[in-house]
Amino acid sequence: MADSLLFNPRTYDPAQFDPETRRLLRATVDWFEDRGKRRLIEDYRTRAWLADFLAFAAKEGLFATFLTPASAAAHEDQRWDTARIAALNEIFGFYGLDYWYAWQVTILGLGPVWQSDNAAARTRAAELLAQGEVFAFGLSEKTHGADIYSTDMLLTPDGNGGFSATGSKYYIGNGNAAGLVSVFGRRTDIEGPEGYVFFAADSRHSAYHLVKNVVDSSKYVSEFRLEDYPVGPDDVLHTGRAAFDAALNTVNVGKFNLCTASIGICEHAMYEAITHAHNRILYGRPVTAFPHVRRELADAYVRLVGMKLFSDRAVDYFRSASPDDRRYLLFNPMTKMKVTTEGEKVIDLMWDVIAAKGFEKDTYFAQAAVEIRGLPKLEGTVHVNLALILKFMRNHLLNPAEFAPVPTRLDAADDTFLFEQGPARGLGSVRFHDWRPAYDAYAAVPNVARFRAQADALCEFVTTAAPDEKQSRDLDLLLAVGQLFALVVHGQLILEQARLTDLDEDVLDELFSVLVRDFSAYAIELHGKDSATEAQQTWALDAVRRPVVDDARSARVWEKVEALSGAYEMAP
């Protein structure tokens, strides 16, 4: 019997959505399945541009339906709905990151437009989406990366209310084909933040020069250069501090997509890996008869389930965000940092089992093993997002506030706040609901209770042994603390979603046995840091716990993993 927790094209029925969303999601799955595995892998290996995929998306109105907010919609099915966007991310990840990437950078390119008051630019973007065009986000530069304080894209006033733009951008997805590129630059006549400008450019303009694809991939991650590109009033999306905020708020919207892409990659790879391992005979027994193989595959499975639970629950906070509820600003970098690094662990665990099979050119796994590495490194590194997460630690752990319960958000609503986030500052003042009730609800589950004790110990650490002023400049030590905090938040949203979905408690207990081990490992890492104080070292060793072992529980979870063998295989 197929596992209902995992995406399976054979049984996929997104009944939680409205009819048009269901149709488009199912049509996307069917398009990939009809092309088959051989074509999927061949296009990946030959680095073919995605022309046929984009033609399919244009014909179905896929991007236009999912990425046009209601304020710019031409029909009632168009809206910006994070729940269905997440579902499509998972499908694209399942079939290949190249497809997801073209969609992802379109989302980024649209961010500054949908945040803009420029009616002409918004109308043009909606028309381009309806025509099946893709978009690009021109922020990063070769010399400065995403350091937008130092942009060398220069806009010189032309004396007629417009500008002439000259400069280069680097790592710009879809830069070869985008109907509209949202480009960040600065004016030559105004110093400081008031000189920032976000403007719209067209990759087909004669003053737009495509230099190259900087990666060896179907993903076209471009370098381009503008030479005296004319920027008229209708092209200006944001000026001054608003341009800076639009850049950060766009990344807030876009980086959420990385978690569900990672989930899709892991799901497809898991079907392949478990089917191979369970049907391979070694020393007269199936490979899956060996205890270490069972542990690795079971760990991979429950980690993947945790990724899905956390990401699904984070959608609810994203969709319910408002000026008075900015909890999403913590859960967003968590999805980007924690879920994607969990994805790497899932692939590594399975790869240890299937070994050389993971290199074979006719497997999806060989592709997954490469692509899973990219997601933790996009839209800010793991370290950048861990540092961001730390800004919320004290308020989250020690200073809860009252909030109305956030329901499951699968309603067909437009997520308007994502394009009205306002100034990108004040993170230290964001408040959260009490994290403890989520754990209390599962106090009878042995490993949840054990992990809860570790979480309580982290609160004690923050109040009695927190990094001092000197240590607060030691990012190496702080990142170890950040990993401990991230685990508590990870566990919290997993438990909230488990309650909402009535998750099997065997699976939950097995998952938290893994989290107990993870917390212990990060505590030992903190103990070994050069600058850790004696009090911090003592705390770290005291926080180490052994998971509660239950052979019968583990055997029941293994049956769920074993059932994945043969549950799905892509048609040739």
SVG drawing of the C-alpha trace seen along z (x, -y; Angstrom):
<svg xmlns="http://www.w3.org/2000/svg" viewBox="-13 -67 53 84">
<polyline fill="none" stroke="black" stroke-width="0.4" points="0.0,0.0 1.4,-3.4 2.4,-5.8 -0.1,-8.7 2.5,-10.9 4.7,-10.9 3.9,-12.3 3.2,-9.5 2.3,-10.3 0.4,-7.0 -2.1,-8.0 -1.8,-11.8 -5.1,-13.6 -4.8,-17.1 -8.4,-17.1 -7.7,-19.8 -7.7,-22.4 -10.2,-24.0 -11.0,-22.4 -8.7,-24.5 -5.8,-24.1 -6.3,-20.3 -6.5,-20.3 -3.2,-22.2 -1.3,-20.2 -2.5,-16.9 -1.8,-18.1 1.8,-19.0 2.3,-15.5 0.9,-13.9 3.1,-15.9 6.2,-14.7 5.0,-11.1 4.1,-11.0 7.6,-12.2 9.1,-9.4 12.2,-8.8 14.6,-8.4 13.7,-11.8 13.9,-13.4 17.4,-12.1 18.6,-12.8 17.5,-16.4 19.3,-16.8 22.5,-15.2 22.6,-17.2 21.7,-20.5 18.9,-21.1 17.0,-24.4 13.5,-23.9 11.6,-25.1 9.1,-22.2 8.4,-22.6 7.8,-26.3 5.6,-25.7 3.5,-23.3 3.3,-25.9 2.3,-28.6 -0.4,-26.5 -1.9,-25.6 -1.6,-29.1 0.3,-27.5 2.6,-30.4 -0.1,-33.0 -2.7,-31.2 -0.4,-30.6 1.7,-33.7 -0.7,-36.6 -2.1,-38.1 -5.8,-38.8 -5.1,-42.6 -3.8,-42.0 -5.9,-39.0 -7.7,-38.5 -9.9,-35.6 -11.0,-34.3 -8.5,-31.4 -5.5,-33.7 -4.2,-34.4 -0.9,-34.2 -1.7,-31.2 1.3,-29.9 -0.3,-26.5 -0.7,-25.6 2.7,-27.2 4.2,-24.9 2.5,-21.9 3.9,-22.8 7.4,-23.3 7.2,-19.7 6.2,-18.4 8.9,-20.3 11.5,-19.1 10.3,-15.5 11.0,-15.6 14.1,-17.9 15.5,-21.1 16.0,-22.6 12.2,-22.9 11.8,-24.3 14.5,-26.8 12.9,-28.4 9.7,-28.8 11.6,-29.9 13.5,-32.8 10.2,-33.8 8.8,-34.2 11.8,-36.3 11.6,-38.5 7.9,-39.1 8.5,-40.1 9.6,-43.7 6.8,-44.2 3.9,-43.0 5.3,-45.1 5.4,-48.2 2.8,-51.0 3.8,-51.3 0.5,-50.3 2.1,-50.2 4.7,-47.7 2.2,-45.6 -0.1,-45.5 2.9,-44.6 3.9,-41.8 0.4,-40.3 0.3,-40.4 3.7,-38.7 2.7,-36.0 -0.5,-35.4 1.8,-35.1 3.8,-32.4 6.9,-34.5 9.4,-33.9 11.0,-36.5 14.3,-37.1 15.7,-38.8 18.7,-41.0 20.2,-41.5 23.5,-39.6 26.8,-40.8 30.1,-39.0 32.2,-41.1 29.8,-41.8 27.4,-38.8 24.1,-39.8 25.7,-42.6 23.2,-45.2 24.9,-48.0 27.7,-47.8 25.9,-47.5 27.8,-48.7 24.7,-48.8 24.7,-52.6 21.7,-54.7 22.6,-58.2 19.7,-60.7 18.9,-61.4 17.4,-64.9 13.9,-63.7 12.8,-62.0 14.4,-58.7 17.9,-57.1 20.6,-55.4 21.6,-52.2 25.1,-50.6 26.5,-47.6 26.6,-43.9 24.7,-41.2 25.8,-37.7 24.0,-34.4 20.7,-35.6 18.4,-32.7 16.3,-33.0 18.5,-35.9 18.6,-34.4 14.8,-34.5 13.1,-36.7 10.4,-39.0 11.0,-41.2 14.1,-41.4 13.7,-43.2 17.1,-44.9 18.6,-46.5 20.9,-49.5 21.8,-52.9 21.7,-56.5 24.9,-58.3 23.6,-61.6 22.3,-60.5 24.5,-59.0 23.3,-56.4 20.1,-54.4 18.0,-57.1 19.8,-56.4 18.7,-52.8 16.4,-52.0 14.6,-48.8 13.7,-48.9 12.3,-46.6 14.4,-45.6 13.8,-43.3 16.3,-40.7 15.5,-41.2 16.4,-44.9 19.5,-45.8 21.2,-47.4 20.9,-44.2 23.9,-42.0 23.8,-38.3 27.4,-37.3 27.1,-33.5 25.5,-30.8 27.8,-30.6 26.8,-27.0 27.0,-23.7 23.3,-23.0 19.9,-23.3 19.4,-26.0 20.4,-29.2 22.1,-31.1 23.2,-34.1 25.7,-36.9 24.4,-39.9 25.4,-43.5 23.4,-46.6 25.1,-49.3 23.3,-52.7 20.0,-50.8 17.1,-53.4 15.0,-53.3 11.8,-55.3 9.3,-56.3 7.2,-53.3 10.2,-51.0 10.9,-52.3 9.5,-49.9 11.0,-51.3 13.3,-54.1 15.2,-54.8 14.8,-52.7 11.7,-51.1 14.0,-49.5 16.2,-48.0 13.1,-46.6 11.7,-45.2 14.9,-43.2 14.8,-41.6 11.1,-41.1 11.3,-39.4 13.8,-37.0 11.5,-36.4 8.8,-35.2 11.2,-33.3 13.3,-31.4 10.3,-29.6 10.1,-27.6 13.4,-25.8 12.0,-23.5 9.3,-21.9 11.6,-21.5 14.0,-19.6 11.1,-17.4 10.2,-16.5 13.8,-15.6 14.0,-13.3 10.7,-11.6 11.6,-10.5 15.1,-9.4 13.5,-7.4 11.3,-5.3 14.3,-4.4 16.6,-3.7 14.3,-1.6 13.1,0.4 16.7,1.1 17.9,2.0 14.9,4.2 15.3,6.2 19.0,6.7 20.3,9.9 23.6,9.8 25.0,12.9 21.7,14.7 19.6,12.0 17.9,8.8 20.1,5.8 17.2,4.5 17.6,7.4 20.8,5.9 20.1,3.9 22.3,0.9 20.5,0.6 17.1,0.6 18.2,-2.1 19.6,-4.3 16.5,-3.9 14.1,-4.4 16.0,-7.5 15.8,-8.9 12.1,-8.2 11.2,-9.9 13.5,-12.8 11.6,-13.3 8.3,-13.1 9.6,-15.8 10.5,-18.0 7.0,-17.7 5.3,-18.3 7.3,-21.4 6.9,-22.9 3.2,-22.3 2.7,-24.0 5.0,-26.9 2.6,-27.6 -0.1,-28.4 1.9,-31.0 3.0,-32.5 -0.5,-32.8 -1.8,-34.2 1.0,-36.8 0.1,-40.5 1.8,-43.6 0.9,-42.3 2.0,-38.7 5.4,-38.3 6.2,-34.9 6.8,-33.8 10.1,-35.7 11.5,-32.9 9.8,-30.0 10.9,-31.2 14.7,-30.9 14.0,-27.7 12.4,-26.2 15.3,-27.4 18.1,-26.3 16.8,-23.4 14.5,-21.6 17.1,-21.8 19.9,-20.5 17.7,-17.7 17.2,-16.9 21.0,-16.5 21.0,-14.1 18.1,-12.1 20.0,-11.7 23.2,-10.8 21.6,-8.1 20.1,-6.5 23.3,-6.8 25.2,-5.0 22.8,-2.1 22.6,-2.0 26.3,-2.9 27.5,-2.6 23.9,-2.5 23.6,-6.1 26.1,-7.0 24.4,-5.2 23.4,-7.4 19.9,-5.9 18.8,-6.7 17.1,-9.8 19.2,-9.3 22.4,-10.4 20.7,-13.7 19.1,-14.0 22.5,-13.6 23.9,-16.6 20.8,-18.8 20.0,-18.4 23.3,-20.2 22.2,-23.4 19.2,-24.2 21.0,-25.0 23.2,-27.3 20.6,-29.4 18.9,-32.6 21.5,-32.9 23.8,-30.3 23.0,-28.1 25.2,-30.3 23.5,-33.5 20.1,-32.0 21.3,-30.5 22.5,-33.9 19.1,-35.4 17.3,-32.7 19.4,-33.6 17.8,-37.1 14.5,-35.4 15.8,-33.0 15.3,-34.9 11.8,-36.0 10.7,-32.7 12.0,-30.6 11.5,-32.9 9.0,-35.7 5.8,-34.2 2.8,-36.4 -0.9,-35.6 -2.0,-34.8 -5.2,-33.3 -4.7,-29.8 -3.6,-29.6 -5.7,-27.1 -4.7,-24.9 -4.7,-27.3 -5.8,-25.6 -8.4,-28.1 -8.5,-29.7 -7.3,-33.1 -4.8,-35.6 -1.8,-36.1 -1.8,-39.9 0.5,-40.6 3.5,-39.0 3.7,-42.0 2.9,-44.5 5.5,-43.4 6.8,-47.0 10.3,-47.9 12.7,-45.0 13.8,-45.7 12.8,-45.2 13.4,-41.4 14.4,-41.5 10.9,-42.7 9.0,-39.9 6.9,-37.9 5.8,-34.3 3.2,-32.0 4.3,-29.7 6.1,-26.7 5.5,-24.5 1.9,-23.4 2.8,-21.7 5.2,-19.5 2.8,-19.1 0.2,-17.6 2.6,-14.7 4.1,-14.4 3.1,-10.7 5.3,-10.0 8.6,-8.9 11.1,-10.6 9.0,-13.8 9.2,-14.0 13.0,-13.4 13.5,-16.0 11.3,-18.4 13.8,-18.0 16.6,-19.1 14.5,-22.1 14.0,-23.1 17.7,-22.8 18.3,-25.2 16.1,-27.8 18.3,-27.4 21.3,-27.9 19.9,-31.1 19.2,-32.5 22.4,-31.2 25.2,-30.6 24.3,-32.6 27.2,-34.0 28.7,-37.1 29.5,-40.3 32.8,-38.9 31.3,-35.6 28.5,-37.3 31.1,-38.2 32.2,-34.6 30.0,-33.4 31.5,-29.9 30.2,-29.4 26.9,-31.2 26.1,-28.9 26.3,-25.9 23.8,-27.6 21.7,-28.4 21.5,-24.7 20.2,-23.8 17.5,-26.5 16.6,-25.5 15.9,-21.9 13.4,-23.2 11.5,-25.3 11.6,-22.4 10.1,-20.1 7.5,-22.6 6.0,-22.9 6.3,-19.2 4.2,-18.6 1.6,-21.2 1.2,-19.6 1.1,-16.1 -1.8,-17.1 -3.6,-18.7 -3.2,-15.6 -3.4,-12.9 0.0,-11.5 0.8,-7.9 2.6,-8.2 5.0,-5.4 6.4,-7.6 6.4,-10.6 8.3,-8.8 10.8,-7.4 11.3,-10.9 12.0,-12.4 14.5,-9.7 16.4,-11.2 16.0,-14.7 17.2,-13.7 20.4,-12.3 20.8,-15.5 20.4,-17.8 23.0,-15.7 25.4,-15.9 25.1,-19.7 25.6,-20.0 28.8,-18.1 29.8,-20.3 29.2,-23.4 31.3,-21.7 34.3,-21.5 34.2,-25.2 37.4,-27.1 35.7,-29.9 33.1,-27.9 33.3,-28.8 33.5,-26.2 29.8,-26.8 28.9,-26.3 30.9,-23.1 29.3,-21.7 25.8,-22.6 26.6,-21.0 27.5,-17.6 24.5,-17.7 22.2,-18.2 23.3,-15.0 20.5,-12.4 20.0,-8.9 16.8,-8.3 14.2,-5.9 14.6,-2.6 11.5,-0.5 12.2,2.4 8.5,3.0 7.9,-0.6 10.9,-0.6 9.7,2.6 6.3,1.1 7.9,-2.0 10.2,0.2 7.1,1.9 6.0,-1.5 9.5,-2.0 9.5,1.5 6.1,0.9 7.7,-1.9 9.6,0.8 7.9,0.9 5.3,-1.8 6.4,-4.0 8.7,-3.9 8.7,-6.4 7.7,-5.0 10.6,-4.6"/>
</svg>
